[in-house]
Amino acid sequence: MIERKIPSTGELIPVIGLGTWQSFDVSPSSNLSPLQQVLSKMNNTGGKLIDSSPMYGRSEEIIGLLTEDAPTDQYFFATKVWTHGKEEGIRQMENSFRKFKRSVIDLVQVHNLVDWKTHFKTLRNWKEEGRIRYIGITHYTDSMHNELSKIIRSEKPDFVQFNYSITDRHAEKILLPTAKDYSVATLINRPFGEGSLFKKVRGKKLPTWANEYGIENWSGFFLKFIISNPAVTCVIPATSNPAHAKDNFSSGIEPLTDETMRQTMVEWMDTI
């Protein structure tokens, strides 16, 4: 899988990761085999990053159960703090360590900007102490892209996470260029528009020229468009389906589309 640098350190990270919103929010006593297969597909294709949050129900707990015996560097663990107040933030993050069954978490992000100034102070201290490796900030709507850009300029976090897809390209206006200019890694959520893109192309065949870029399915079409933007560090589509996971992770290989083809892809989607 293609890897890109985390600008603040130069560490390489694979371009396709795994989101866990809804998909990993299951009972520990349920059949976890499909989720274990999803992780295996990621491992087999070179993926690494798993993104979660206390907002995602039992996702952190399930991730901890499924990765408990994994080597330290097999996965890149990312989660979030999603609450108000310093002490409540500390309590929530301590729970994330416990659920993940890890003494160090790779990335902790302030979820949806909730009390971000308070939590950044804690996160910077924990980063200095070695408890976390990277700090980030997230949101999922176009209306907050300007605010995220301001925070990038003033705080220079290691990561910023936001929404971006072939039919929702608002991030190209300010946020992606700002992240690139200030050397901040980008995590992309909602790459399929919460499933709306698959509904849009239902019953339609891939354009014949897609095969030239190794695109064999619609998830590959949507994901290749995103990662062909050099300002994108990693995309985190969520799934609990091993077959879908295979399609997603296999999208992170060469060749990538150039700018001319990216525009062709956009224009083709606009005709549907």
Short mmCIF file of the C-alpha atoms (twelve columns), coordinates in Angstrom:
data_MODEL
# 
_entry.id   MODEL 
# 
loop_
_atom_site.group_PDB 
_atom_site.id 
_atom_site.type_symbol 
_atom_site.label_atom_id 
_atom_site.label_alt_id 
_atom_site.label_comp_id 
_atom_site.label_asym_id 
_atom_site.label_seq_id 
_atom_site.Cartn_x 
_atom_site.Cartn_y 
_atom_site.Cartn_z 
_atom_site.pdbx_PDB_model_num 
ATOM 1   C CA . MET A 1   0.000   0.000   0.000   1 
ATOM 2   C CA . ILE A 2   1.114   3.549   -0.709  1 
ATOM 3   C CA . GLU A 3   2.484   5.326   2.350   1 
ATOM 4   C CA . ARG A 4   2.678   9.031   3.100   1 
ATOM 5   C CA . LYS A 5   4.672   10.977  5.653   1 
ATOM 6   C CA . ILE A 6   3.238   12.401  8.847   1 
ATOM 7   C CA . PRO A 7   4.783   15.858  8.376   1 
ATOM 8   C CA . SER A 8   5.591   16.557  12.033  1 
ATOM 9   C CA . THR A 9   7.906   13.519  12.287  1 
ATOM 10  C CA . GLY A 10  8.419   12.017  8.842   1 
ATOM 11  C CA . GLU A 11  6.912   8.703   9.984   1 
ATOM 12  C CA . LEU A 12  5.246   6.837   7.121   1 
ATOM 13  C CA . ILE A 13  1.628   5.758   7.329   1 
ATOM 14  C CA . PRO A 14  -0.491  3.774   4.810   1 
ATOM 15  C CA . VAL A 15  -3.038  5.824   2.864   1 
ATOM 16  C CA . ILE A 16  -6.066  3.637   3.655   1 
ATOM 17  C CA . GLY A 17  -7.049  3.094   7.275   1 
ATOM 18  C CA . LEU A 18  -10.176 1.908   9.063   1 
ATOM 19  C CA . GLY A 19  -13.006 3.889   10.611  1 
ATOM 20  C CA . THR A 20  -15.148 2.218   13.260  1 
ATOM 21  C CA . TRP A 21  -18.229 4.435   13.573  1 
ATOM 22  C CA . GLN A 22  -21.201 2.014   13.968  1 
ATOM 23  C CA . SER A 23  -19.307 -0.854  12.327  1 
ATOM 24  C CA . PHE A 24  -17.413 -1.897  15.486  1 
ATOM 25  C CA . ASP A 25  -20.115 -0.954  17.990  1 
ATOM 26  C CA . VAL A 26  -21.140 -4.513  18.858  1 
ATOM 27  C CA . SER A 27  -21.421 -6.658  21.956  1 
ATOM 28  C CA . PRO A 28  -18.197 -8.391  23.076  1 
ATOM 29  C CA . SER A 29  -20.218 -11.608 23.295  1 
ATOM 30  C CA . SER A 30  -21.334 -11.412 19.654  1 
ATOM 31  C CA . ASN A 31  -19.599 -13.133 16.741  1 
ATOM 32  C CA . LEU A 32  -16.468 -11.046 16.257  1 
ATOM 33  C CA . SER A 33  -15.090 -13.148 13.420  1 
ATOM 34  C CA . PRO A 34  -16.142 -10.743 10.630  1 
ATOM 35  C CA . LEU A 35  -14.431 -7.848  12.415  1 
ATOM 36  C CA . GLN A 36  -11.303 -9.920  12.940  1 
ATOM 37  C CA . GLN A 37  -11.360 -10.675 9.212   1 
ATOM 38  C CA . VAL A 38  -11.620 -6.942  8.472   1 
ATOM 39  C CA . LEU A 39  -8.461  -6.363  10.508  1 
ATOM 40  C CA . SER A 40  -6.755  -9.268  8.749   1 
ATOM 41  C CA . LYS A 41  -7.612  -7.768  5.361   1 
ATOM 42  C CA . MET A 42  -6.050  -4.519  6.507   1 
ATOM 43  C CA . ASN A 43  -2.897  -6.281  7.697   1 
ATOM 44  C CA . ASN A 44  -2.611  -8.326  4.507   1 
ATOM 45  C CA . THR A 45  -2.768  -5.252  2.280   1 
ATOM 46  C CA . GLY A 46  -0.452  -3.098  4.383   1 
ATOM 47  C CA . GLY A 47  -2.992  -0.961  6.236   1 
ATOM 48  C CA . LYS A 48  -2.401  0.131   9.800   1 
ATOM 49  C CA . LEU A 49  -4.489  3.005   11.190  1 
ATOM 50  C CA . ILE A 50  -7.657  2.289   13.195  1 
ATOM 51  C CA . ASP A 51  -9.742  5.326   14.131  1 
ATOM 52  C CA . SER A 52  -12.266 5.279   16.982  1 
ATOM 53  C CA . SER A 53  -13.896 7.493   19.611  1 
ATOM 54  C CA . PRO A 54  -15.764 7.276   22.926  1 
ATOM 55  C CA . MET A 55  -18.722 8.484   20.836  1 
ATOM 56  C CA . TYR A 56  -18.660 5.198   18.922  1 
ATOM 57  C CA . GLY A 57  -20.281 3.041   21.601  1 
ATOM 58  C CA . ARG A 58  -18.278 -0.115  22.247  1 
ATOM 59  C CA . SER A 59  -15.870 0.348   19.349  1 
ATOM 60  C CA . GLU A 60  -12.809 1.083   21.498  1 
ATOM 61  C CA . GLU A 61  -13.517 -1.964  23.646  1 
ATOM 62  C CA . ILE A 62  -13.916 -4.240  20.631  1 
ATOM 63  C CA . ILE A 63  -10.720 -2.927  19.061  1 
ATOM 64  C CA . GLY A 64  -8.897  -3.662  22.309  1 
ATOM 65  C CA . LEU A 65  -10.230 -7.213  22.408  1 
ATOM 66  C CA . LEU A 66  -9.292  -7.944  18.794  1 
ATOM 67  C CA . THR A 67  -5.806  -6.413  18.942  1 
ATOM 68  C CA . GLU A 68  -4.765  -7.295  22.496  1 
ATOM 69  C CA . ASP A 69  -2.053  -9.727  21.403  1 
ATOM 70  C CA . ALA A 70  -0.865  -7.735  18.381  1 
ATOM 71  C CA . PRO A 71  2.706   -6.410  18.291  1 
ATOM 72  C CA . THR A 72  3.032   -2.789  19.354  1 
ATOM 73  C CA . ASP A 73  3.734   -1.504  15.845  1 
ATOM 74  C CA . GLN A 74  1.207   -3.638  13.943  1 
ATOM 75  C CA . TYR A 75  -1.502  -1.002  14.244  1 
ATOM 76  C CA . PHE A 76  -1.671  2.762   14.532  1 
ATOM 77  C CA . PHE A 77  -4.282  3.431   17.225  1 
ATOM 78  C CA . ALA A 78  -6.263  6.671   16.943  1 
ATOM 79  C CA . THR A 79  -9.098  7.803   19.165  1 
ATOM 80  C CA . LYS A 80  -10.665 11.001  20.446  1 
ATOM 81  C CA . VAL A 81  -11.708 12.984  23.481  1 
ATOM 82  C CA . TRP A 82  -15.324 14.092  23.315  1 
ATOM 83  C CA . THR A 83  -16.454 15.896  26.447  1 
ATOM 84  C CA . HIS A 84  -16.250 19.176  28.380  1 
ATOM 85  C CA . GLY A 85  -13.808 20.025  31.148  1 
ATOM 86  C CA . LYS A 86  -10.243 19.059  31.978  1 
ATOM 87  C CA . GLU A 87  -10.986 16.357  34.539  1 
ATOM 88  C CA . GLU A 88  -13.770 14.784  32.530  1 
ATOM 89  C CA . GLY A 89  -11.483 14.772  29.499  1 
ATOM 90  C CA . ILE A 90  -8.748  13.029  31.484  1 
ATOM 91  C CA . ARG A 91  -11.236 10.452  32.782  1 
ATOM 92  C CA . GLN A 92  -12.501 9.747   29.267  1 
ATOM 93  C CA . MET A 93  -9.024  9.402   27.813  1 
ATOM 94  C CA . GLU A 94  -7.908  7.105   30.637  1 
ATOM 95  C CA . ASN A 95  -10.879 4.912   29.731  1 
ATOM 96  C CA . SER A 96  -9.646  4.827   26.141  1 
ATOM 97  C CA . PHE A 97  -6.258  3.522   27.292  1 
ATOM 98  C CA . ARG A 98  -8.019  0.847   29.337  1 
ATOM 99  C CA . LYS A 99  -10.366 -0.192  26.523  1 
ATOM 100 C CA . PHE A 100 -7.600  -0.266  23.921  1 
ATOM 101 C CA . LYS A 101 -5.438  -2.254  26.378  1 
ATOM 102 C CA . ARG A 102 -2.492  -0.021  25.498  1 
ATOM 103 C CA . SER A 103 -0.041  2.003   27.574  1 
ATOM 104 C CA . VAL A 104 0.595   4.361   24.627  1 
ATOM 105 C CA . ILE A 105 -1.954  5.613   22.086  1 
ATOM 106 C CA . ASP A 106 -0.605  6.817   18.755  1 
ATOM 107 C CA . LEU A 107 -3.069  9.633   18.159  1 
ATOM 108 C CA . VAL A 108 -5.663  11.369  20.344  1 
ATOM 109 C CA . GLN A 109 -7.874  13.921  18.617  1 
ATOM 110 C CA . VAL A 110 -10.353 16.434  20.018  1 
ATOM 111 C CA . HIS A 111 -13.647 15.228  18.574  1 
ATOM 112 C CA . ASN A 112 -15.761 17.841  16.785  1 
ATOM 113 C CA . LEU A 113 -13.846 20.701  18.443  1 
ATOM 114 C CA . VAL A 114 -15.530 20.057  21.820  1 
ATOM 115 C CA . ASP A 115 -13.666 22.155  24.432  1 
ATOM 116 C CA . TRP A 116 -10.543 21.837  22.312  1 
ATOM 117 C CA . LYS A 117 -8.478  24.521  24.063  1 
ATOM 118 C CA . THR A 118 -8.842  22.729  27.405  1 
ATOM 119 C CA . HIS A 119 -8.013  19.299  26.000  1 
ATOM 120 C CA . PHE A 120 -5.047  20.512  23.949  1 
ATOM 121 C CA . LYS A 121 -3.259  21.496  27.173  1 
ATOM 122 C CA . THR A 122 -3.659  17.965  28.541  1 
ATOM 123 C CA . LEU A 123 -2.708  16.376  25.236  1 
ATOM 124 C CA . ARG A 124 0.461   18.420  24.906  1 
ATOM 125 C CA . ASN A 125 1.512   17.390  28.418  1 
ATOM 126 C CA . TRP A 126 0.788   13.737  27.698  1 
ATOM 127 C CA . LYS A 127 2.703   13.934  24.434  1 
ATOM 128 C CA . GLU A 128 5.744   15.268  26.297  1 
ATOM 129 C CA . GLU A 129 5.381   12.418  28.807  1 
ATOM 130 C CA . GLY A 130 5.221   9.831   25.997  1 
ATOM 131 C CA . ARG A 131 1.689   8.658   26.729  1 
ATOM 132 C CA . ILE A 132 0.500   9.715   23.269  1 
ATOM 133 C CA . ARG A 133 2.517   10.219  20.107  1 
ATOM 134 C CA . TYR A 134 0.380   12.671  18.126  1 
ATOM 135 C CA . ILE A 135 -2.319  15.300  18.727  1 
ATOM 136 C CA . GLY A 136 -5.232  16.043  16.403  1 
ATOM 137 C CA . ILE A 137 -8.521  17.881  15.912  1 
ATOM 138 C CA . THR A 138 -11.626 16.707  14.025  1 
ATOM 139 C CA . HIS A 139 -14.960 17.663  12.523  1 
ATOM 140 C CA . TYR A 140 -17.272 16.263  9.871   1 
ATOM 141 C CA . THR A 141 -19.077 19.215  8.271   1 
ATOM 142 C CA . ASP A 142 -18.129 21.780  5.645   1 
ATOM 143 C CA . SER A 143 -19.256 24.615  7.900   1 
ATOM 144 C CA . MET A 144 -16.371 23.966  10.308  1 
ATOM 145 C CA . HIS A 145 -13.563 23.880  7.739   1 
ATOM 146 C CA . ASN A 146 -12.689 27.536  8.285   1 
ATOM 147 C CA . GLU A 147 -12.487 27.004  12.038  1 
ATOM 148 C CA . LEU A 148 -10.264 23.950  11.566  1 
ATOM 149 C CA . SER A 149 -8.021  26.008  9.282   1 
ATOM 150 C CA . LYS A 150 -7.690  28.696  11.965  1 
ATOM 151 C CA . ILE A 151 -6.701  26.090  14.551  1 
ATOM 152 C CA . ILE A 152 -4.117  24.628  12.169  1 
ATOM 153 C CA . ARG A 153 -2.554  28.055  11.731  1 
ATOM 154 C CA . SER A 154 -2.540  28.905  15.437  1 
ATOM 155 C CA . GLU A 155 -1.847  25.519  17.071  1 
ATOM 156 C CA . LYS A 156 -0.153  23.371  14.406  1 
ATOM 157 C CA . PRO A 157 -1.559  20.010  15.582  1 
ATOM 158 C CA . ASP A 158 -0.023  16.835  14.143  1 
ATOM 159 C CA . PHE A 159 -3.303  15.756  12.515  1 
ATOM 160 C CA . VAL A 160 -6.586  17.218  11.339  1 
ATOM 161 C CA . GLN A 161 -9.557  14.993  10.447  1 
ATOM 162 C CA . PHE A 162 -12.472 16.127  8.269   1 
ATOM 163 C CA . ASN A 163 -14.962 15.175  5.551   1 
ATOM 164 C CA . TYR A 164 -13.994 14.989  1.881   1 
ATOM 165 C CA . SER A 165 -15.317 13.024  -1.096  1 
ATOM 166 C CA . ILE A 166 -15.628 13.217  -4.857  1 
ATOM 167 C CA . THR A 167 -19.024 14.928  -4.526  1 
ATOM 168 C CA . ASP A 168 -18.172 16.996  -1.437  1 
ATOM 169 C CA . ARG A 169 -15.008 18.873  -2.339  1 
ATOM 170 C CA . HIS A 170 -15.384 21.875  -0.040  1 
ATOM 171 C CA . ALA A 171 -12.153 20.896  1.737   1 
ATOM 172 C CA . GLU A 172 -10.189 21.683  -1.427  1 
ATOM 173 C CA . LYS A 173 -10.933 25.403  -1.050  1 
ATOM 174 C CA . ILE A 174 -9.094  26.207  2.183   1 
ATOM 175 C CA . LEU A 175 -8.639  23.268  4.543   1 
ATOM 176 C CA . LEU A 176 -6.518  20.894  2.463   1 
ATOM 177 C CA . PRO A 177 -4.213  23.690  1.228   1 
ATOM 178 C CA . THR A 178 -3.844  25.014  4.785   1 
ATOM 179 C CA . ALA A 179 -2.956  21.575  6.130   1 
ATOM 180 C CA . LYS A 180 -0.364  21.189  3.391   1 
ATOM 181 C CA . ASP A 181 1.115   24.647  3.943   1 
ATOM 182 C CA . TYR A 182 1.401   24.133  7.704   1 
ATOM 183 C CA . SER A 183 2.663   20.532  7.460   1 
ATOM 184 C CA . VAL A 184 -0.303  18.901  9.210   1 
ATOM 185 C CA . ALA A 185 -1.327  15.316  8.400   1 
ATOM 186 C CA . THR A 186 -4.893  14.819  7.164   1 
ATOM 187 C CA . LEU A 187 -7.357  12.050  7.984   1 
ATOM 188 C CA . ILE A 188 -10.408 11.903  5.731   1 
ATOM 189 C CA . ASN A 189 -13.788 10.830  7.067   1 
ATOM 190 C CA . ARG A 190 -17.062 10.309  5.179   1 
ATOM 191 C CA . PRO A 191 -15.279 9.294   1.943   1 
ATOM 192 C CA . PHE A 192 -18.478 7.648   0.681   1 
ATOM 193 C CA . GLY A 193 -20.821 10.403  1.841   1 
ATOM 194 C CA . GLU A 194 -22.276 8.068   4.486   1 
ATOM 195 C CA . GLY A 195 -23.174 5.629   1.721   1 
ATOM 196 C CA . SER A 196 -24.881 8.165   -0.544  1 
ATOM 197 C CA . LEU A 197 -22.267 7.696   -3.274  1 
ATOM 198 C CA . PHE A 198 -23.031 4.011   -3.599  1 
ATOM 199 C CA . LYS A 199 -26.737 4.820   -3.948  1 
ATOM 200 C CA . LYS A 200 -25.856 7.332   -6.645  1 
ATOM 201 C CA . VAL A 201 -24.041 4.740   -8.781  1 
ATOM 202 C CA . ARG A 202 -26.284 1.756   -8.036  1 
ATOM 203 C CA . GLY A 203 -26.865 -0.271  -11.196 1 
ATOM 204 C CA . LYS A 204 -24.248 1.655   -13.144 1 
ATOM 205 C CA . LYS A 205 -21.036 0.286   -14.618 1 
ATOM 206 C CA . LEU A 206 -17.631 1.767   -14.019 1 
ATOM 207 C CA . PRO A 207 -16.397 3.898   -16.927 1 
ATOM 208 C CA . THR A 208 -14.052 1.878   -19.141 1 
ATOM 209 C CA . TRP A 209 -11.094 4.203   -18.490 1 
ATOM 210 C CA . ALA A 210 -11.200 3.432   -14.741 1 
ATOM 211 C CA . ASN A 211 -9.431  0.116   -15.355 1 
ATOM 212 C CA . GLU A 212 -6.319  2.001   -16.503 1 
ATOM 213 C CA . TYR A 213 -5.844  3.103   -12.885 1 
ATOM 214 C CA . GLY A 214 -6.479  -0.283  -11.297 1 
ATOM 215 C CA . ILE A 215 -10.024 0.696   -10.296 1 
ATOM 216 C CA . GLU A 216 -12.122 -2.462  -10.150 1 
ATOM 217 C CA . ASN A 217 -15.097 -1.365  -8.022  1 
ATOM 218 C CA . TRP A 218 -16.906 1.767   -6.892  1 
ATOM 219 C CA . SER A 219 -15.141 2.014   -3.544  1 
ATOM 220 C CA . GLY A 220 -11.862 2.044   -5.463  1 
ATOM 221 C CA . PHE A 221 -13.200 4.817   -7.695  1 
ATOM 222 C CA . PHE A 222 -14.158 6.988   -4.719  1 
ATOM 223 C CA . LEU A 223 -11.072 6.259   -2.612  1 
ATOM 224 C CA . LYS A 224 -8.550  6.646   -5.448  1 
ATOM 225 C CA . PHE A 225 -9.969  10.082  -6.156  1 
ATOM 226 C CA . ILE A 226 -9.312  11.113  -2.547  1 
ATOM 227 C CA . ILE A 227 -5.824  9.699   -2.112  1 
ATOM 228 C CA . SER A 228 -4.709  11.071  -5.479  1 
ATOM 229 C CA . ASN A 229 -4.799  14.469  -3.763  1 
ATOM 230 C CA . PRO A 230 -1.238  14.814  -2.392  1 
ATOM 231 C CA . ALA A 231 -2.488  16.782  0.634   1 
ATOM 232 C CA . VAL A 232 -4.366  13.682  1.853   1 
ATOM 233 C CA . THR A 233 -2.421  11.523  4.292   1 
ATOM 234 C CA . CYS A 234 -4.929  8.758   5.064   1 
ATOM 235 C CA . VAL A 235 -8.582  7.911   4.399   1 
ATOM 236 C CA . ILE A 236 -10.621 6.016   6.997   1 
ATOM 237 C CA . PRO A 237 -13.672 4.277   5.479   1 
ATOM 238 C CA . ALA A 238 -15.660 2.295   8.047   1 
ATOM 239 C CA . THR A 239 -16.896 -1.248  7.464   1 
ATOM 240 C CA . SER A 240 -17.672 -4.484  9.261   1 
ATOM 241 C CA . ASN A 241 -17.825 -6.454  6.012   1 
ATOM 242 C CA . PRO A 242 -14.613 -8.337  5.085   1 
ATOM 243 C CA . ALA A 243 -15.392 -8.212  1.348   1 
ATOM 244 C CA . HIS A 244 -15.897 -4.457  1.479   1 
ATOM 245 C CA . ALA A 245 -12.730 -4.124  3.543   1 
ATOM 246 C CA . LYS A 246 -10.767 -5.959  0.860   1 
ATOM 247 C CA . ASP A 247 -12.081 -3.561  -1.790  1 
ATOM 248 C CA . ASN A 248 -11.266 -0.553  0.370   1 
ATOM 249 C CA . PHE A 249 -7.723  -1.521  1.302   1 
ATOM 250 C CA . SER A 250 -6.785  -2.691  -2.186  1 
ATOM 251 C CA . SER A 251 -7.591  0.833   -3.400  1 
ATOM 252 C CA . GLY A 252 -4.440  2.122   -1.736  1 
ATOM 253 C CA . ILE A 253 -2.020  0.840   -4.374  1 
ATOM 254 C CA . GLU A 254 -0.511  2.421   -7.470  1 
ATOM 255 C CA . PRO A 255 -1.327  3.815   -9.949  1 
ATOM 256 C CA . LEU A 256 -2.978  7.016   -8.776  1 
ATOM 257 C CA . THR A 257 -4.960  9.317   -11.002 1 
ATOM 258 C CA . ASP A 258 -3.378  12.569  -12.185 1 
ATOM 259 C CA . GLU A 259 -5.080  15.963  -12.004 1 
ATOM 260 C CA . THR A 260 -6.561  15.654  -15.493 1 
ATOM 261 C CA . MET A 261 -8.135  12.315  -14.658 1 
ATOM 262 C CA . ARG A 262 -9.377  13.634  -11.297 1 
ATOM 263 C CA . GLN A 263 -11.297 16.300  -13.182 1 
ATOM 264 C CA . THR A 264 -12.637 13.679  -15.587 1 
ATOM 265 C CA . MET A 265 -13.876 11.642  -12.610 1 
ATOM 266 C CA . VAL A 266 -15.622 14.674  -11.129 1 
ATOM 267 C CA . GLU A 267 -17.282 15.542  -14.440 1 
ATOM 268 C CA . TRP A 268 -18.381 11.942  -14.931 1 
ATOM 269 C CA . MET A 269 -20.014 11.860  -11.481 1 
ATOM 270 C CA . ASP A 270 -21.773 15.146  -12.249 1 
ATOM 271 C CA . THR A 271 -23.509 13.526  -15.236 1 
ATOM 272 C CA . ILE A 272 -25.181 10.841  -13.106 1 
# 
